[in-house]
Amino acid sequence: MTISGAKAGNPPSLAAAIASLAADLPTTYRAAWIRVLQTITTPDDLTASRLIAAHPGAGLGPRATLLLAAWMATDPLPSGQAVALALDSAGTRYEHDIAMSRVDVAVSGPVTDAVPVRLTASVAVDVIRAAKRTLLIVSYAAFGVHEIEREIMAAANRGIRVDLVIETAVASGGLLHGSADGRATFRDLRFHPDVHLWQWNPERRVGPGGRRGAMHAKFIAADRTAAMLGSANLTDSAHTDNLEIGVVIHDPAAVGRIVDHFAALMRKDAKALSLLPW
């Protein structure tokens, strides 16, 4: 992590130095430094060497020197206990942000031992099971995914609101060829009060080029905390046979924007998505 002002010869602010250390120091190193800082009333010429000796490792000298310089340049001078608390708090927040922003890879088709990945079908099940309040499932095609259908039913039976957005057959205003669409796959859900089926309004599909667009998005969002999105439809071939790639995002800010976007499209005044009769 680069600290502004450090390269110019001036020490960075203490807050900037602590934020940098929270990101750069491994957890065990940071814990050792916190223990040392808690024993210091005011910094002196031995402070940097004490920090380094607490948990020896490569590259610690410049970091300790930078922290000491920023600390001693702070007015009024905080105690070591205050610096230790600040470093502990910054480290905890950094680890929380990293955990909440984790991205995993999900694939279908061929896999190798070279890259750790998870299979699309199992990830989809995990995301559905993770939902506590709401479940938003969007897919262009949907058929043959009996396990997913069972998981959706189980989620709805737990009191979770389920919104299904699917592409419809040409006869219903969509772009799917044939007479059937996702309604056939999810027909056992049609009487459940917590399951709501949506389509892209056929009257709102014409793009700037005059062509009719397809409802081609594919993702599963659990609440506002996790979402799986990628190339795979909710089909048995996409989950088992095809070469597909996707990611699972564990980031409330990003997932929240996805959910909010579709919630806005579902509003009556938007007229973009409309409830689809079973």
N, C-alpha and C positions, 0 to 999 in steps of 0.2 A: 504494500500500500504506500503510495507516494504522499508525502506531507508537503503542502504548499508552504513556502517560506524557508524550508530547511536547506534547499540548495543555494539560496542566496546568502547564506552565512548567518542568518538570524534564526534563533531557535523557534520551532513552531509553538503554537499555543499548547498549553498542557492538555486541553481537551482533544486537540488533534493528535498529539503524541499518544494519548491513551487509546483513542479510537484505532490508531494504526497498530498498536501493540495487541489490542483485542483481536484484530484480524490476523496478525502475523504470528503471534506466539502460540505454539501448541498448548493444549489445555494443561498438561503437567508442568510446562515451563511457567505458564501464567500463574498457576497455583503456588509454585515455589516463590515467584517474585512477590506475590501478594503476602505470603508469610513473612518475607523479609521486610516489606514496606510497613507492615503492622507493628514492627519493633522500632521503627525510626521516628523520632520526633521531628528533626529537621535534617535535610540532606547535607552531606559533607563530601570530601574528596574520596572517601572509601565506599560511598553508596553504590557506585557503578560496579566496583569489583565484588561487593557483597551480593549483588543481584546475579552477576555472572557465575559466582561460585555456588549459588544456591541450586543450580541445575545446569551444569556445564553443557555447552553445545556450540555448534558452528554459527557464526554470524550474530552472536549476542552482544558483542562489544559495542558496535555502532548503535544498536537499539537502546542499550543501557545508557550510553553517553547522551543520546538524543533525549531520552526521558529525563535524565538528570538536568540537562540544559534547560528544557522546557519548564521543569519543576522550579528550578532556582530563579527563572526569569518571571515567575508568577508573583504578583503583588496584590493582596497580601499572600504570604507564603503558607500554603496549606500543610497540614501535618502529614506524616507518612500514613497514618491511619485513614485520612481522607483520600489520599491518592490510591491506597489499597482498595478502599470501597469503590472508588470510581472505576478502577481497572476491573474489579470483580463484576460490577454492574454492566460495564461495557462488554465484557467477555460473555456474560450470560445473554445479553441482548443479541450479540453477534451470532452465537450458537443457535438461539431461537429463530432468528431470521433465516439462517442457513437451513435449519430443519424445515421451516415453513415454506421454503422456496425450492425444495428438492424436485428434481425432474428425473423420472425413470423412463427407460425405453421399453416399448412393447412391440413384439413382432409376431407375424405369422409366416409359415413357410419354412425354408431351410434355416438352420442355425449352426453356429460353429462354437468351438471352445475358446476362440480368441477374444470374444467380447461377451460380457455378462448381460443377458437380456431376459425378459420375461415374456411369456406367451400371451397373445392378445386375449384369448378366451378367459384365462385365469385372472388377468388384470381387470377385465370388464366385470367379472363377478365380484372381485374385491372392492371396486369402486362402488358398485351398487350396494353391497353390504355395509359400506362405510357411511351411507346416508343416515342422518338422524332426523331430518325434518323434510327435506325436499330432494327430488330426483328429477333431473332434466335429461332426457334421452333423445338424441336427434340422429336420424339416419336416412340416407337416400333409399336404400333397399332394406327389407327386413323379412327374412324367411329362414326356416330351418334351425332357429336358435332356441331350442326347447329349454335348455338350462337357463338362458337369459330370461325367457318368459317366466319360468318358475321363480327366479330371483326377484323379478319385478313384482310378481304377485305377493311374494313373501314380504317385500318392502312395503307394499300398499297395506298388507294386513297388519303391519307394525304401526300404521297410522301415518305413513310418509306420503306426502302429496307427490304424485308422479305425473309429469307432463311428457307426453310422447309426441315428437314432431317427425312426421314421415313424408316422403314423397308419395304422391298418389298416381294411380293409373291414368292414362290419357282420357279415358271415359269420365273421370272425375275431375278433370282439369289439370292433371299433372303431366309428367313426361315419361312415366314408366310404361313400357310396352306390355301388352297383355291385359287381361281382365282383372288380375288380382294385385293387391298391394299389401302393405304392412298390416292392414286391418285383419286379414286372414290369419296372420301369424299371432296377433295379440287378441284374437276373438274371445278367449277365455277371460280377458280382463274387461270386457265391454260393460259389464254390469257393476263393476267396482266403483263406489262413489269417490274414491281418491285417485282414480286414474283418468286423465284427461288427454284426449287425442286431438292433435292440431295438424293443419296443413298450411302451406303457403297459399294465400288467397289467389285463386286462378285469375282474378280480375286485376291483380297488382303485380303481375309477373313480367310485363313487357319492359325490357331494358332500354338504355339510350340508343342502342343499335336497332331497335325494333324487333329483336328476337325474344322469344319467351325463355325465361330462365328456369333452371332446375333447382329444387331444394336439395343441394348436394353436400351440405354440412354433415359431419359425422363426429359426434362426441357424446360422452356421458359425464354429467356433472353431479357430484354428491354435495348437497348443500352449497356452500360457497368456499369449500376448502380443498377439494380435489376434483380433477377432471382428466379424463382420458380422451385424447383426440388424435386423429390420424386418418389414414387412407381406408381403413377397414369399415365396411358396412356391417350391419347386424345380420349377417348371413353365415350359414355353416361353412361355406367355401372360404369366406373371408377370414374366419376364425381358425380354420384348419388347413386348407389347401393352398390358398393364394399366398404370394409373397407380398406381405403388407408391413407397414411401419407406422408406429405411432409413439406418442409420449404421454406420460402421466404427470400432470403438474400439481404439485402440492404447494400452492401459493394463493392464499385467500384474496390478495389484491387482484391477481390476474383472473382467477376463477370467478371472482365476483363480477368483474367486467363482462365476462362471457354470459353469465347468468342474467345480469342486468340488461344486456343487449337484447336477449331473447324475451325477457319480461316486457321490455318496451315494445317489441314487435307484436306481442300478444295483446297489448292494450287495444280496446275497441276503437279509439280515435286514430290509432296508427293504421289499422285496416290491412296490416301485412300478413299476420298469421290469424287464422280463424279456426274455431272449433270444427272438427270433422265428424260428421255422423258415422256411427259404426255400420 
